[in-house]
Amino acid sequence: MELYSTLEHLLTLQKPSQKVEEFKTFYSRYLQGDINKEVIGTPLIFDKPSYAGHMNYCDQKEAPKRTKLGAVRGQILLLHSIAHIEYSAIDLALDAAYRFRDVGDEFTDDWLKVADDEVRHFVMIDTLLHEMGSFYGEHMIHDALFEASKNTQTLLERMAVVPRYLEANGLDATPLILQKLEPLRRDPMVLKIINALQIILDEEVDHVRRGDRWFHVACQREQVAPDVFFEIIERHYPQSLPRKIAINCDARKSAGFECHELEKISLIQC
């Protein structure tokens, strides 16, 4: 089994269950050292998300909005949106390992570990959807995370946009969702959702931390100061910083953000 052709195959699989099972087989062999890392060919630039042709997707602005979390439909829409984030994150992690081939084995190890976490997160949320009589793909999904990968074809931009911006924003958003769910925790399903989200939140800190490390490596490689992060985010997401919600200062600090960065991200003292 060759590393990059296998990653390319995984990235083009359309069916979630097939991607999950084939990744597990591949990653087990990778951890055993049973993978040929010879570089053959050059990475493709994908023009469509892997789920194209299997699920209906749209612009993020047109995606279904979450309704009241006290209702079953609201809980399903919440889980569905999280399932999509986690499923998209599988491809984002795989694509990092597939695309940036000259960074080294530690980089590949990191992003395949992240992909393994995202697979586990996706399966956990998809299981809850099935318990509620739903499934991933029942509702319209958006392609915003795929667009982020397509638009960041350098290591510097990818590490800035995906882990340090998009995933770090998740560190802020998840606690707010947990706060809304907390009064409903007597509902056994809501308690399961709370527990799943807490696991994801705790483990996403590590993902952002890994991204922060490789962002700084990319800065050194390109001989630019880390504050280039703000230029990159402004270019891809104009006027999105400072954030208009409270940020998770503790989680962001644990993930590698400096205090002076947090002040620019939120305009508050952390």
N, C-alpha and C positions, 0 to 999 in steps of 0.2 A: 504494500500500500504506500503510495507516494503522497507526501504531505500536501503540496499545492494543488495537484489535480483532484485530490479528495476534498479539499476545502472548496474548490470551485464547484464540484459536484454538489456538496452540501448547500452551498449558497444558491444553487439554481433549483433545488427541490421545492416544489410548490405545496405539497401536502404536509401540514404541521406534524402529524403523527409519524410520517416517514422520516422527516428531518430529525425529529427527536430520537427515534430508534437508531437511525444510522449514525447520528453524532455519538450516541452512547457507545456504540461498537467501535467507532474510530477512536474516541478519546481513551477508551480502555487500552487499546493497542498503543496509542501514543504514550501513555504513562508507562507502559511496559517497554518502551524503546523500540517497538516493532514497526517503525515508520521510516521510510526513506526520505531524507530531507534534501535530496538533490533538486536544485532549481531547474525546472524545465519550462520554457515559454515565459511569457510576460502576463501580468494580471489583466483581466478584462475590466472594462468600465461598464457596469451594468446599467442599462437604460430603463429597466422596469424592476419593481420589487419582486422578490421570489414568490409572493403570494398572488401575483397577477395571473389570471386565468383560473384561479381556484376560489378566490373570494372577491367580493365587490368592495372597491375602495374609492375614495374621493378626496377632495381637498379637505384639509383639517377644519376649515370653517363650516363645512357641510356635514361633518360627522355628528352622530346623535349626541344630544346634550344629556348630561346626568340629571335625573329627576330626584325627587325626595328619597333620601336614603332609608327612610322608615318603611318604604313600600318595596315589595319584591322586585318590581320592574326597575326601580332605582338602584337596588343592590346588583341586579343582573347587569345593568348598563355600566355600573362602576367596575364590576369584575371584568366585563368584556373589554373596557378601555385599558385596564391594567394588563389583561392577558395580551392585548395587542402591543403594549409597550414592551412587555417582557419578550414576546416573540420577535419583535423587531430588534430588540437588544441582542438576541442570539445572532442574527445576521450581522449586526454592527460589530460584534466581537470577532466573529469568524472572518469578516472582511478585513479587519485590522491585521489579523495574523496572515491572511492571504495576500494582502496588498503590499505591506511594508516589509519586504523580504530581507532587506539589508541591515536591519536594526539588531538582529541577533537572537539567539535561542531564548534568552530571558524574556524578551518581548513576546515571542511566540507563546512561551509557557504562560505568561501573564494573561494574554487575551483568550487562550483556550481555557484557562481556569475560569475566567469571567464567563465565557460561553457556557461552560458546564453549570455555573451558578444560574445563569439566565434560563437554561433548559429546565432546571429544577424549579425555578420560580414559575415558569410558564405552566409546567405540569401541575403544580400546586393550585394555581388559580383556575386552570381549565377543569381540574377535578371539582372544584367548588361550583363552577358553572354547570357542570353535569348534575351535581347534586340538586341544583335549583331547576333542573329541566331545560337548561340552555346548553350552548356550546360555542366555542370560538369560531366566528364566521357567521353567526346568526344575524348579527347587525353589521351595518356599514362600518368600515374602518378607514382611517386616513393614511396618507403616504408621507407624512411630514418627516418621520425618522429616516425613511429611505432617501428622501430628498437631501437630508443632512449628510448622509454618506456619499451620495452622488456628487454633492457640491464641495466636498473636502477631499481632495486627492493628494494632499501632502501630509506628512506625519504631523507637522506643526499645526496645521488647520484642523486635522481630524481630532487630535488630542485636546485642542482648545474647545472645539465645538461639541464633541460627543460627551466625553466624561466630565470636562470642566465646566461645561455650560448646561447641556441637556440633562445629564444624569445628576449633576449638582442641583439643578432646579427641582428634581424629584426629591432630594433631601429636604427641601423646603415645603413641598406640596404634601407629602405623605403625612407629616404630623398634623396638618390642618384637616385632612380627611379623617385621621384617627380621632381628632377632637369631636368631629361631627358624629362619628359612630359610637363614641364612648357612652352617651346616654342610652343607647339601644343595646348594650352588651348583654342584657338578659335574654335576648333572642339568641338561641344557640347558633344560628347561621351567621349572625352579625359577629358573634364572638370568634367564630372560625375566620371570618374576614379580617377582624382586628389582629388576630394572631399571625395570619399570613402576611399582612402588611408590615407588621413589626419585624418579622424575619427578613423581608425584602429590604426594609429601611436599614437595618443593621448591616446587611451584607453589601448594600449599595455604597456604603461609606468606603469599604475596601476597594470597590471598583473605581470610584472617583480618585482614591488615593493612588491607585496604579496609573490611572490616566494622568494625574498630576506629575508623577515621577517621569513618565515618558514625554510629557509636555516640556518639562525642563531639559530633558535630554535633547529634544528637538530644538529648543532655544539655543543650546550650546552648539549643536551641529550647524545651525544657520547663523550663529553669532548675532543673536538678537536678544534684547532684554525681555524678561518675562511679562512686562507690561504690554507687550505686543498682543497679549490675550484680549485686551479691551478693543484694540483696533480690529482684530479678527471678528469679534462678536458684533461690533458695530457694522461691519461690512456684511455679515450674514444675517443679522437680526437687528436692523436699525432701530434705535431708540428703545431697545428692550432693557437696557441698564440705565439707571439703577432699577432694581425690581420694585414692584408696587405692593408686594406682600412681605410679611415678616420672613426673614431668612433664618435657617437653622444654624446659628453661629457655631455651636459646639460640634455638630456633625461636619460642617465645612472646615473647621480648624483641624479636626481629626483627619480629614481627607487631604490636608496639605495647604489650604488657603491661608495666606498671611493676613494679618489684621488690616493693613493698608488696602489690600484687595477687597476685603469684606466691606470696608467703608465706602468704596466706589460702587460695589455691587448693590448696597442697600442704603447708603447715606445714613447709617446708624453706627453707634459705637458698639463693637463686639468685644 
